[in-house]
């Protein structure tokens, strides 16, 4: 099934299947939702297309996941702090500097 020309002309409404492709036992669906196209949605074996449409419409209402924070600036700061440690310093000075880095890292993780 390929109903993309109908979709592009605005003739399909939310809940309509735009495309359905079956390869062996797997069927892929693209479904019209209020927010746009949801898909591909994969189903194996025999199944009810109405259930696929229901799943697609529920997925379209689910908010997208939060983007992962960008840790690059924190990583660059950590790299600079590590490079700033004098390798010729006494063990106590190096351990103190490393302890500060560990404390900062623990704050970032939490």
Order of alpha helices (4+ residues) and beta strands (2+ residues): alpha-beta-beta-beta-alpha-alpha-alpha
